[in-house]
């Protein structure tokens, strides 16, 4: 699903107001993204879904490295968060 583009002001609502478990909607009630976090045996995993409930990104706490996180975006292979963020000023622009 392509990222929606808007001209003008866009108001987003986070319901509930919890960055780990929220639904992000437009002011007309359209669901843009869902964010869900789960504690699992292999670490905490946060997934971001688009409006069609397809996973578009995930962040997984590594079970093998202390304080390490792996990120996966747009079906790419998971890589360490620090490496993914360092790749460019805008890591989504790959």
Buried (B, 14 or more C-beta within 10 A) or exposed (E): EEEEEEEEEEEEEEEEEEEEEBBBBBEEEEBBBBBBBEEEEEBBBBBBBBBEEEBBBBBBBBEEEEEBBBBBBEEEEBEBBEEBEEEEEEBEEE
